[in-house]
Amino acid sequence: MRRIGNSTLLELPMARRESPSPQRGEVVGRVLTPTLELILEDLQREEQSSSEAGSRSHEELLQAISKSATKLGLDITNIERDEVAAVVERNQKPFGILQPLVDDSSVSDIIVTDFSRVSIQQGRHNFVTNIAFPNQAAYEAFVEKLLMRAGSSYSTKKPIADGMIGTSARIHAVHKCLCEAGPYLTIRLNRFSRVTVEDLCRHGMAPVEVFSYLQGLVRSGCTVLVVGEVGTGKTTLVRALAGSIPEPQSILVIEDTPEIKVELPHVRYIRTREENTDGAGRVTPSECIRAGMRMAMNRIIFGEMRDAEAAEAFVDVCASGHPGLSTIHARSVPEALVRLELFLGRAQRGVERRVIAEQIVTAVQTVVYVDICHTTRQRRIMEVREIGPVADGGIRHREMFSYRLQQGTPTWQVVSKVSAYRDLIESGDAPCMLSALPAVLHLGEDRVPMRSSREAVW
C-alpha cells in the first residue's frame, strides 16, 4: 500500500468489483450521502448561473454550503460541510477529482470503469484507488466536460471518442450504451512535453551507443519501425528519434490523436478523422499518407499502423523513397514482421508472400523492440535488428543489440558489429563506430536513479 495525493493505492486484481474502503479522515474516495448530494447539486446550479462561483475563497465556499443547507432545510455538521467543499474544490481543478493521479509522475494511465471505481496503471501493473465520484450523474458530466476540452464528444450514435488535452493527456471514452457499467474513461498521460535522446539515456532506456546507432540511421534516411506493447514507450522513442532528422528536410506527421511533436522548423501535422453521426466525413490514414506524397515532404512520421490499409500506405510511401518512423503493436521483432505481412496480405489479396516480403524489406531498414523489464520495471530497448534480404520466402534480419539483465545490472550485448548501413552511420558530424564498441554496453553514470518496483519511470 502507498499513497498518491490524498488517496491510498491497493494492489488488487482488476477482476474484483468491490472498491477499497477509504482511510479514516480521507474524503477523496468517499461517496457523498444523499443529503450532501442535494447540497452539491444546489451549489452546482448556482455555479451555472454565476460567473464568480469558481473564484470564491475557501471561506466563501463554506458559507455558500451552509446557506444551501439552510435553504434546503438540512442540518449538517462541520465535517459534512468540509466533505462537500473538498468535492467542489477538486472539481474546479483541470482534471477534477482525478487531479492527484494526474500530478503523480509514476502514473501512466488512469482507468475509470464507473463513478465508484478508479484504477491506475504503473509500469503496466494495475492498482485500484479509493477515489470515487459523488454519484453517477456527476461522473457522466465530468466525462462529457473532459471530452469537450479535448475537442470531442460521444453519443449513442457515435459511442467511442478520442481526443487530446494539450500535449499531456490522451482521452478515450466509451459511451455507457456499449458498457456493462460505464461510461468507460481512459486517460493516457504523457510525462514529457518534449523528449530528447539524452532524456531517454538518463532514464536508462538504453546506453548512448545504442541511441547513437539509431540516430545515425534516422539522420541518413533509413526507415525505423518501433515495436512494443501498450505503454512501453514506442511513441516516446519515435519523438526522440525524430529530432535526428536534418533540419532542412520537410516532415509530415500523421496521427489519429496528436501526440508526436517535433521541434524542427519544417514540420506539418495531419490528423485522421472518424466518420460523423451521419456516417460521413471519415479521413483514413491511407488518405493522409497519400496526400503527403503531394505535399513536398522528405520524411513521414506515422503514429501507429493499426490496420491493413494504413500499413500498405506507409510501406508504399517509404518504399518510394520517403524515409519514415512509425510504430506497431507486437511482442517481438519477428512477430512485428509477421503482423506487417498479414496486414499487407489483407490489403493485397492474391499477392505472393515473397512479393509482400520484398515490399517490407524495401521500405523498412531497422526494427526496434521496446518493453518494460520485469525485474527493474523500467522501459528498455530490448532488441535492435536490421532487416535483410528475402531468402527462402522469408525476411532475414540481423540482430545488432540485445538487452540482458546480468546479476541485476542492465546490459546490452553488441551482437553484431557488421551493419548493412555502416557507411551511413559512420559518416557525418556524429558518427557511430560499431567496430570500436565493446562487447557489452552499460548505462552511463548520469542516468536517473531507478525507482521502486511499483513505479514506472515515465
Residue, then its C-alpha position, 0 to 999 in steps of 0.5 A: m500500500r502507498r499513497i498518491g495525493n490524498s488517496t491510498l493505492l491497493e494492489l488488487p486484481m482488476a477482476r474484483r468489483e468491490s472498491p477499497s474502503p477509504q482511510r479514516g479522515e480521507v474524503v477523496g474516495r468517499v461517496l457523498t450521502p444523499t443529503l450532501e448530494l442535494i447540497l452539491e447539486d444546489l451549489q452546482r446550479e448556482e455555479q451555472s448561473s454565476s460567473e464568480a462561483g469558481s473564484r470564491s475563497h475557501e471561506e466563501l465556499l463554506q458559507a455558500i454550503s451552509k446557506s444551501a443547507t439552510k435553504l434546503g432545510l438540512d442540518i449538517t455538521n462541520i465535517e459534512r460541510d468540509e466533505v462537500a467543499a473538498v468535492v467542489e474544490r477538486n472539481q474546479k481543478p483541470f482534471g477534477i477529482l482525478q487531479p492527484l493521479v494526474d500530478d503523480s509522475s509514476v502514473s501512466d494511465i488512469i482507468v475509470t470503469d464507473f463513478s465508484r471505481v478508479s484504477i491506475q496503471q504503473g509500469r503496466h501493473n494495475f492498482v485500484t484507488n479509493i477515489a470515487f465520484p459523488n454519484q453517477a450523474a456527476y461522473e457522466a458530466f465530468v466525462e462529457k466536460l473532459l471530452m469537450r476540452a479535448g475537442s470531442s464528444y460521444s453519443t449513442k450514435k457515435p459511442i467511442a471518442d478520442g481526443m487530446i488535452g494539450t500535449s499531456a493527456r490522451i482521452h478515450a471514452v466509451h459511451k455507457c450504451l456499449c458498457e456493462a457499467g460505464p461510461y468507460l474513461t481512459i486517460r493516457l498521460n504523457r510525462f514529457s512535453r518534449v523528449t530528447v535522446e539524452d532524456l531517454c539515456r538518463h532514464g536508462m532506456a538504453p546506453v548512448e551507443v545504442f541511441s547513437y546507432l539509431q540516430g545515425l540511421v534516422r539522420s541518413g534516411c533509413t526507415v525505423l519501425v518501433v515495436g512494443e506493447v501498450g505503454t512501453g514507450k514506442t511513441t516516446l522513442v519515435r519523438a526522440l528519434a525524430g529530432s535526428i532528422p536534418e533540419p532542412q528536410s520537410i516532415l509530415v506527421i500523421e496521427d489519429t490523436p496528436e501526440i508526436k511533436v517535433e521541434l524542427p522548423h519544417v514540420r506539418y501535422i495531419r490528423t485522421r478523422e472518424e466518420n460523423t453521426d451521419g456516417a460521413g466525413r471519415v479521413t483514413p490514414s491511407e488518405c493522409i499518407r497519400a496526400g503527403m506524397r503531394m505535399a513536398m515532404n522528405r520524411i513521414i512520421f506515422g503514429e501507429m499502423r493499426d490496420a491493413e490499409a494504413a500499413e500498405a500506405f506507409v510501406d508504399v510511401c517509404a518504399s518510394g523513397h520517403p524515409g519514415l518512423s512509425t510504430i506497431h503493436a507486437r511482442s517481438v521483432p519477428e512477430a512485428l514482421v509477421r503482423l506487417e505481412l498479414f496486414l499487407g496480405r489483407a490489403q493485397r489479396g492474391v499477392e505472393r508472400r515473397v512479393i509482400a516480403e520484398q515490399i517490407v524489406t524495401a521500405v523498412q531498414t531497422v526494427v526496434y523492440v521496446d518493453i518494460c523489464h520485469t525485474t527493474r520495471q523500467r522501459r528498455i530497448m530490448e532488441v535492435r535488428e536490421i532487416g535483410p534480404v528475402a531468402d527462402g520466402g522469408i525476411r532475414h534480419r540481423e540482430m545488432f543489440s540485445y538487452r540482458l539483465q546480468q546479476g541485476t545490472p542492465t546490459w546490452q550485448v553488441v551482437s553484431k558489429v557488421s551493419a548493412y548501413r555502416d557507411l551511413i552511420e559512420s559518416g557525418d558530424a556524429p558518427c557511430m563506430l560499431s567496430a570500436l564498441p565493446a562487447v557489452l554496453h552499460l548505462g552511463e553514470d548520469r542516468v536517473p536513479m531507478r525507482s521502486s518496483r511499483e513505479a514506472v519511470w515515465 
